[in-house]
Amino acid sequence: MRAVISVTFDDAFVVHDIKIIEGPDRYFLAMPSRKLPEGGYRDIVHPINAQVRDQMEKEIMAKYLLAMEDWDAAKREKAAEEAAAEAASDEE
């Protein structure tokens, strides 16, 4: 599992606990589910058809990948700042 997200539709309806899962070939979405008494799980919300699921996956994954790029850039910037501060303190 790479992330747990919430998605808001038309500023009117929100779905929490959608999971982004890293599969062997690609990322995919796992919809919120509940455990069944006899074992296994059942989605409690889900897209009605494959076209809607594909659209959701494309849009969510695009936002997820942008967020990861921003996070990586911030992490690199922080590391550079820490290295510069360390170098400055070594010079003193």
Secondary structure, DSSP 8 states (H G I E B T S, - for coil): --EEEEEEETTTEEEEEEEEEE-SSSEEEE--EEE-TTSSEEESS--SSHHHHHHHHHHHHHHHHHHHHHHHHHHHHHHHHHHHHHHHHHH-
